[in-house]
Amino acid sequence: MTVSPDPANMPGQTSRATRPRVQRQNWHNTPGIGGKGSLVSDHVSRHAALGFACAALCSFAAGAQQLSYPARPMRIIVGFTPASSNDILARFVALKLSDRLGQQIVVDNRPGANGIIGTELTVKSTPDGHTLMLVSTSHTMNAAVNKLPFDPVKSLTPVAMLGAGALVLVANPSFPASTVKQLIDIAKAKPNAITYASAGTGGINHFGGALFARVANIQMTHIPYKGGAPALTDVIAGHVQLMFGSMPLTLNQI
């Protein structure tokens, strides 16, 4: 999706998703996890996406400025760590945009607070179109669990929808369950004993795990990180047992 720049505001977000899959097992076929139109498939799946935002493109309004844009190197701010899903996509986009625009585009990782730190930096940047930000569904969720130093809608202007992806439930190989049903049985026998990692409190990984636990009527312990990459690293190392991760982040490890 592309929108016209609003000089009075700053760039925003979009939201979208696909159906999550669990250890190559469809939740629709899993006892106790609902079916078509269930809370898991219809609510989580509509909120996993990637949007593109930029600090208000005021320079686009003037014809002369359009002809000289971009006038200098640009940057894409990512509110998560390197090797996260947002970072992977941002670096791909930066490479292609740099070739087309003839300017260097730098990916600037500003992890922390589930993307809020990076978003605040974007909001405060000069609104001349040279600062962009890649946001995920977590941007739309932050307002529900945090008091934000900016308006997540009015402070940003959405530019384009870049992609959507599934959530995948992955586990450390030492985890005793090999199916979702076995996972649920273990969680019911030992409430809060199972830990799951996320890219930050209030993000899609966190909400995905919380929603899964609610639908399955179990309790798990949430362990937040500053990005998907360190979260997955600790799952691989066995420090945390599970993660509801994105396809770009987890696929190479499955």
N, C-alpha and C positions, 0 to 999 in steps of 0.2 A: 504494500500500500504506500502511495506517495501523496503527500499533502502539500499545499502551498504554505510557504513560511509566513509566520505571524510575527511581525516586528515587536508586538507588545508582549509576546511570550517567549518561552524557550522550549527546546525539543522534548518530546515525550516518548511513549511506548506503544507497543502493540502486543496482542496476546493471542495465542493459538496453540494447538497441540495435536498429538496423535495418541492412539491407544497404547497404554503401557503394557510391556510384556515382562514376565517374571521367569528368569532362568530358562529362557526359551520355552516357557509354558504359558499359554494364554490364560489370563485370569478368568475369562469367561467360562472356562472349562474346569475351574477350580472350585471344589465344594466350599461353600461358606463365603465366597467372594463375589456373590451376585452374578448377574448375567447381563444381557443387553439392556441398556438404559440404567444400569446399576450406578451407585454412587462412585465406585472406583473408575469404571470405564467412561462415564459421562461427565464427571466433574474434574478428575485429574487430567483426563485427556484433552480437555478444552483449555487447559492453562499451562501447557508446556511449549513455549515458543521463543523465537528470537526476533527482536525488533531493532530498528536502527534509529538513533536519535541524534540530533545535532543542536548545538547552542545557536539559537535563532539565526536563520540565514538572512539577516537583514540586507546583506549586500546583494542578494538576488533581486531585490526590488528595483534597483537602479540599472538601467540598460548598460551603461558604461562599465559598471562594476562587474556585470555578468561576463563581459568580454574578457576581463582580466582575471577571472576567478579560475583556479586558485592562484593568488599572487605570491604565495610562499609555501613552504612545506606545511603539511597538515598533520594532525594527530587523531587517532581513535582511542578514546579512553575505554578501558575495560575494568570493571569493578571487581574483578576476581584475579586469582593468581595465574601465572603462565601455565600453559597446558590444560587449562580449564576449557570447557565447551565454548564459552564466549571468546576466549583467547584464540582458540583454534580457528574459529570462523573469522574473527577480526583480522588475523594475519593473512588469511586467504583473500579477504576483501581488500585489505590494504595493498597487497601485491598487485591485484588486478586493477584497482583504482589508480594506483601510481602509474601503471603503464598507460592507462587511458587519459589521465589528466596531465601527465608530464611533470609531476611534482612528487617529492618524497613524502611518504605517509608513514608516520611512526606509531606503533601500538604502545600505548602508555598504560601499564598495569597499575591500578590503584586499589588493591584488595582491602577488604574489611567491611564489617557491618552489613554483610549481605548486599554489597554493591552501593550502599548509601554514600560511602566516602567518595567513590568515583563519580557518582551522580552529582553530589554537591559541588565537586570541582568543575564538572561540566556546566552546571548552572551558573557558576561564578565566572566562567571564562568569557572572553570578549565575543559578543554575538556577531561574528563576521563570517561564519561558515567554515572556518578553518579548524574548528574543534568539533569532532563527532564523538558519539558514544554508542557502543553496542550494549543493548540491554536485553535481558531475558524476562521470563515471566515473573521472576522474583521482584522486578521493579513494580509490578502491579500489586504484589502482596505486601510489600514493606509497610504501606500505610495502615494495614490492618493490625500490625503488631508493633509498630514503632512510631514515635513522634518525630516527624521528618522536618528538617530545616529548610524545606522547599515544598512547593506544590507539585506532586508527581505528574499532574496533568498540565497545568498552566505554565509551569516553569520550563517545559520542554516542548519541542515540536516534532512529532513523528515524521520520519522521512520515507522509510521503506521497510517492508517485511522481508526478511532475508531467508528464513527457513523455519522448519518445525521438526521436532524429533520425539521419539518415544522415550519413556523412562524404562530402565531395566533394573530388576532386583538382582543384585550380585552378592555373593557371599564368599568369605575366605574358604579355601578348600578344606580346612579343618572343621568347618561348621558341621555339626552332626546331621543336619537336615539336607535332603537332596530334592525335596518337593515343597511346595507351599503348604500343603496340608501338614507335613511333618514339622515345618517351622511353626505353624499355628499351635500344634499340639505341645511343642516344647515351651512356647511362650505362655500358654495357659497353665502349664505345670509349674513354671518358674516366672511369675510376673516381674517385669523390669530387668530380668537377667540378660536378655538379648539386647545388644547395642547396635545402633545404626548411625552411620556418618552422613553428614550433609555439607553442602557448600556454604552454609550460613543459616542462622536462625530466621525463620519466616520465609525461606525460599522454597522452590518447587521440590527439592530433595527432602526438605524437612516436612513440608505439608503432605507430600506423597507418602512418607512413612507414617505420619500421624493419621492420615485418612485410612491407610491400609490397616493400622492398628484398631481404629475405631470400627471399621466395617467387620473386621475379624473378631472384634471383642477381646482384644489382647492388650497388653501393656509392654512397651519397649522403651529403652533409654536412648534419648537423642544426644549425639555428640557432634556439635557444630565445628566447622573449620572456616578458614578464610577463602576457600575455593574448592572446586571439585577435585583438582589434582592431589593436594595433600590429604584430602579425605579418602580418596581411592588408594593412595599409597599406604595409609594406615590399615585399610581393609586388607590389602595384599599382605602386609606385614603381620596381620593377625591382632593388631591392637584394638580394632573394632571389627565386629562380626559381619555386618551387612551394610549395603548402601543402595539407595534408589537413585541410580545415576543415569546420565544421558547416554545415548548411543555413541556419539563421537568420543566420549571420555572412556567408556567401558569396553567397547567392542574388541579392541586389540588384546584385552586381558581375558576374554571369554573363551 
